[in-house]
Every structure is written in structure tokens, then in C-alpha cells.
Amino acid sequence: MAQVTMHSLLNHTHPAVLVSHRRCMPFKAASPNRARNIRLTCQAAGQSSNIPDTSCTQSRRSLLLAGGVLLSLPLLSDQALADMETNKSVISVRGLSAFQRSAQRNYLAQRSERELKKVVTPEDAPTALRLVIHDAATFDVATGQGGLNGSIINSEELGREENKDLKSFVDKLAGVKKIIDEKGKTAGQEAISWADLIVLAAKVAHVQSWTAQKVKRASIAQDGSTIAEAFGAAFPLPLGRVDATSPDAPVQVPTQTASPAEVKSFFNKLGNENKGGFAAGKAPFWERPAFVLWTQAQPDPAAAEAALAEDNDFKGWKAKYDRSRRTVTRTEYEVDFITYFTKIANLGAKFDGNKYLYPITLDLPKIK
């Protein structure tokens, strides 16, 4: 449970957890004359060193929208604050505002991605994506079972022939998960699910890979990093996936040497509930998303693209993405990757709306 103290509310000399929808900036010490801005900060009691260095200045109106209180506090000196009697008030998970809910999930996403970046490399991108595809591939449209639910880390499922070579990457993620979960205890936040972790790992690995390619193309490395940061496509991912408690039923996943026809057949069936006939539309993972996802999940993506491009259904997409990737920002290709990755990352996933949320304790002044 996070605790908001009077001192943290009005002194603002420490990092804090964002509880509003506004973008966070580092705190500066409050000026005695700045009574019109109230900054609501949630500091895990006694553990400020483990809280990320983000915070937010809130106008009175924004604070109200975020579910805040204390809209009419007078500006008080530090000594007056120290002498003031307070009451504790708890905002339950049910009572959190939409902005507070979003901020708490963002807190998990940000610290998880920070830890993943220390371990996951651009070279891990194909393996990380293949882990996502193999986990999602178990989704059965007819029964609603399987899908992206983290079941692949189960020893029985991971030990299957098509998944065996993913074990070393899963072991790497297990070490990261332990760190993320331990730090989450500071705020009373529950452990990250495996389903969310493997999705975030694939995101981190691919963004790092894209940045590395832009840096390589730039005449000055810093220019490439700036381009990647300033012009990179937004890559939001919803969190809250619930893990399965048992392995999913086996499915046939194409091998790395699969023919274009085998790749098309696999993706055409993935999450496809079309029965044919007049109203039948495209499968969720038709040739375009199949080309993007399958090739980037192979050890040599360029070779995989060349192999698929021998089929006329894939040939045009290779030409299109080659043009996009010759540009400095690579926007069209990256946007499509994010779109199709998000679709498969949500395939069959069960989301818990309260996952990772925790109550906030407010230290409020007694009204006399």
C-alpha cells in the first residue's frame, strides 16, 4: 500500500509515483508562494529509494479529476506541517480513479521495461517474438481456451519439441521476473504475470533492435538515437493478462524451414472463426500480418523474408516494407509491426481489470 504524507504533498523533495494522467517531470522544491499548484505524490512508506524518478505537478482541477483531495489546503511551513495532526484515509482499489489505475499499471510497465533492458538484447528479438507466437498459437476459437496466457513456461509445454529451444530465453526472463516482483512488493503490487512479461520482453527487444539499426544508418550515433526516440512509433501495450495454471493442448507450429504455404495455413487458422460463405472476410492473421510476424520470429529475418517473397501473396509486402525500412524513421513498417504484434499479444488473453492495482493511504490534516 502506498502512503501519501502531508510532507510529501507539499514539500516535494523526493521522487514519487505518478497518480494522474499528466506527463511527469522531475520535482523541484516547492516555492513558498506556489499555493495554487498542489502536487499529489504516492510514496511507498519508508522505501523512497526504490520508487522511480517520476513525479507530477497537478493543477487543482487536474487533481480533482485524478481523484485527489486536499483542494483547499493552506500553504504551510515545514514546521507547521510537522506539528499538524493528521488522520489516515485509504483509497481502496475500487475507489481509485481511472488516472490512478492507469498510473499504477504504467508504474509496473516502466520498471519492468527498465529491468528487461538490462538483460534482453536486440539479438533476442526473434526468440522473444517466437515465444509470444508459440504461446498464443494454442488459442482455440471454438472453445475460447488457450492463447496468450503464459502457459508456455509450464515445464510440460516448454518441453515439447517445438518449444525446447525457447527454454534458455525463458530462464533468462525468470531472473528478471524475480527482480521485478521483489521491487513491486515495495508498493504492495502483485507479481507480474508471465503472459505480460513475455509480451513486454518482445517489445523491449524489438525496440532496441530498431534503435540499433537507426544508429547504424546515421552518420553520427547520437543522431540515430535521437531519431529513434523522437520519431519512433508509439508502442502501447495493455497489461493485466492472467496466467494459465496448466499447460495448453499441443498445436502444430511450423518449423523454421516451413514453406510459404505452411506459414499461410498456420496463420490463416490462428484465431480465425470465419466459416466461409458470403459474409466471410479476411482471417485475423492474413498474408500481411503473417509476413511481418513470422519473418521477425526467425533467426535470420532477412532470409525468412526472401523465402516467403517467393510466394506472390507475400512478394508485394516485402517490397513495401523494404521501401519503408530504407527511410530514416521506418515509420510504416514499425507501425504495422506494432499493430499485428498487439493483435497476437492479445489473442485469447484473459485480462483482470484490477491486476497490479493497490490501495493508497492518505495522511490528511485534521479539520478543526
N, C-alpha and C positions, 0 to 999 in steps of 0.2 A: 504494500500500500504506500503510495506517495504522500508526503506530508507538505503542506503549504504553511509556512510560518509567517508571522507579521513581518519579521525582519527580512525574510526573502521577498516578501511582497513589495516592500518599499525601499530597501537598501540596494538590492540587485547587484551584489558584488561577486556572485558566483554563477557558474553555468547553470542552466535549467532545462527542464523538459518542456517542449512546446505543448500548449494545450489549446491553441487556436488555429484557425485556418490561414493566418497570415504568415508570410515568409519570415523566417527567423534571422536575426542579426546578432552579433556578439553584444553583450551588455556593456554599457558604460555606467560608472557610478552615477546615481541619481542626483540631479541638482536640487537644492532645497526649494527652488521656485517652480519645479515642474509638477504641480499638483494635478494638472488636467490629464496626465497620462498615468494610468495605473497598469503595472506590469504583473500579470498573474504567473507565478512560477511554481512548478511542482518539483520539489527536491526530495529524493528518497532520503529518509531520515538517516543522518549520520554517514551517508555514503556519497557525498557530492563528487568525490574523485572519480567515480565510475559513471557519472552522468555525462552524456555527450555535450560538446561545447556549442549548444544551440540555445537560443532564448528568443523572447519576442516582446516587443513593446506594443501594448494594446491601448487603443483609444477607449473612452468609456463606452461608446456604442459597440465597438468590436468585442469588448469584454463581456457585455451583456449578451450579445449574440452567441458567444462561446460558452454561455452557461456560467459566467463568472459572477462574483458578488463583490461587496465592498465598494459600491459605486459612489459612495458619499464619504469616504474616509477623509479626514483632515490630514494635511501634511504634518507629520510629527518628526521630532528629532529622534536620533537613535536612542538616547536616554529615555525619552518618553515612551518609545516603543518597548524598551526593556522593562519599564515599570508598569506597563499596561497589563491588566488582567485579560485573559483570553478564554474563550470556550472552543472546544473542538467540535467540528462539524464534518460529517462524512458524506461525500458524494458517492453513492453506490454506482456500480456498473450500469444498472438500469437507468440511473439519473444522469449519466454522462451525456453531454451534448454531442451532436454529430461531429463537430470540430474536434472535441476532446477524443472521441473514439478514433477519428482519422489520425490524430496526432500520436496516440498511443501505438497504433499499428505502424505508423511511419517511423516511430522510435525503434521498433523492433526491426523493420526493414533496413534502416540506416546502419544500425550497429551490426546487423547480420552481414550486410554487404561489406562493411569495413573489415570484419574478421575474414570473410571469404577472400577478399582481395589479397590478404597476407599469404594465402595458401594456393588458391586457384590461379592458374596462369592462362595466357592466350592459347597455349598448346593444349590445354584441357578442353577447349571449346567443343570439338567434335564428340569427345567422350561424354561430356556433360549433357549435350543435346541428345545423344543416343540413349542416355539414362532416362531422360524425360520421355522420349518416344516409346521406349520399351515399357515404361511404367504405364503410360496412357494407352498403349496398344491393347490392353486387356479389357477395354470397355466394351460391354455387350449392350447394344442399343435396345434389344428386346427385353432384357431383364433390368437394365439400369445398373448392373453390377460392374465392378472393376473400374478401370480408368486411372486418372492421375490421383493416386491415393497413398503413395509411399510404400505400397506392398512389396515393391521390388527389393527392398532392403531385407526382407524376410529371408532367412538362410535357405529355405526350400526354393523360393522363387529365384533368388540370386544365383543359386547353384545350377539352374537349368543351363543347358548347352548354349543357348543364345545370349545368356546374361553373364556367364562366367567371367569374361574379360572386363566386366564393369566393377568387379569386387574391389580392386585396388583403389579406384576412384571413390567408391562408397566408404572405404576405410579412411581415406583422406578427409572426407566430409564428416565422418564420425568424430574426428578430433576437433573440427571446427564447431560442430554442434555442441559438444561438451562445453566449450568456452562461451558460446552464445547463451546457452541455458544457465550457466553459472552466473553470468553477468545479469541475466534477466531477473534473477532472484532479488536483486537489489531493489527493484521497483515492484516486486510481487507479481512479475509477469511470468506466465507459464512457459514451458519449454516449447521451442519452435517445432512444428511438425516436420517429419521427413518430407512430406509432399511439398510443403512450402520451401524447405531448404534446397531440394534438388532443382526446383524451378529458379530460385534466386541464384544458385550456383551456375546454371546455364546462362542466365542473364549476365552475370558478372564476367564470366569467361568470354562471352561474345563481345561485350562492350570493350573489354580490354583488347581483344583481337582487332576490333575495328580501329581503336585508337592507335595501336601499334602500326597498322597499315597506313593510316593517315600521317603518322610521324615519319614513316619510311618514305612516303611520297613527297613530303615537304622538304624544301631546301634547308630549312632550319628546324630542328626538332621541336623547339618551343612553338613554332607556327603550327605544326601538326597537332600538338596538344591543345592549343587554343582553338583550332578549328573543331576538333573532336568535342571539346567542352561547350563551345558557343553554338555550334551548328548541328550537334548530334541530335538524332530524333529522340523524342520523349519515349521512355520505356517504362510506363507504369505497370505494376502487376498487383492484382488483388491478393491479399493474404487471408488466411483463415481456413485453409484446407485441412480436412480431418483425415488422419491416418487410418488405414485399414488395420485390423487386428489379426488378419490371417492372409496367407498368400492367395493371389487370384488364380483363376484357372489358366492353364497354359494356352498360348496362342502361337500361331505361325508368324514369325518375323523374318523378313527377307535377310539373306546373308549379305555381306559386303560386296560380293560379286554378282548380286542379283541383276537380272536383265531389266531393261526399261518396262517390259510388260509385267514382270513380277512386282516392280515398285508401284506401277499404276494400280494393279489389282489390290495390293495391300492397302494403299491409301484410299482407294475408292470405297473399300469396305469400312474404313475407320469412321465410326460414328455416323454411318450412312443409314438412314431409316427410309429412304426412298424406295417405293415398291414398284416403280416404273409407271408406265401409262401416261396419260395426257398431262397430268399435273407434276410429273417428275421433273426435278431441277438438277442442278449440279450437286455432286457429292460435296460434303463439307471440305474434304481434302482432295480436290481435283488436281489436274496436272500442275497448275501454278504453285499452290502451296506444297504439293508433293516435291516439286523440283527444289524449292527453297529449303525445305526441312530435311529431305533425305540427303542431299549432297553435303550439307553442312554438318551432318552427323557422321560422315565418313572420314577415315584417317587422312585421305588426300581429297579435299573438297573439289579442287580444280579437275582432277582426274575423274571424279564422280560426275561432275557436270558434263565433261566431254563425253562420257559414256552414255548418259541419259540423252544428250543432244543428238545422238544418232537416231533417236525416235522423233518423228515430225511433231508429235504432241508436245515435246519438250524443247525442241530446237529454237523456237521463237523466244521462249523465256530466257534461255541462255544468252541470246543476242541482246535482249532487252537489259538484262542485269549486267552484262559486260559493259554496256554503254553507261549505265548508272555508276558503276564502280570505277570508271575512268575519270569521273568528275571528282573534284576535291572533297565534296561533302558526302557523296554516295547516298544521298537522301532517299531516293526512290527505292533502292534495294533494301536499305535498313528499315524503312517504314513497312515494307512488305514482310520482311523477316519478323518484325515485332508483332505485326497483325496475326500472322499464321502461328507464330510461337505462342502467343497468348491464347489462341484458339485451342491448340493442343494441350497447353498447360492447364486449361480449364475442362478438358474433356473428361466427363464422368466425375469430376471433383465434387466433393460434398463440402460446403462452406458453413462454418459456425460463425454467426454474426457477432458473438461475444468473445470469440477467441482472442487471446492476448490483451484483453482489457482488464483493468484493475481499478479499485476504488481510490479516491483521493481524499485525504484528511486535510481539512482546512483549520488553521489556528486563527480564529476570528476574535476581534476585540469585544469585550462585554459592553453592551449598551446600557448605560446607567440613566 
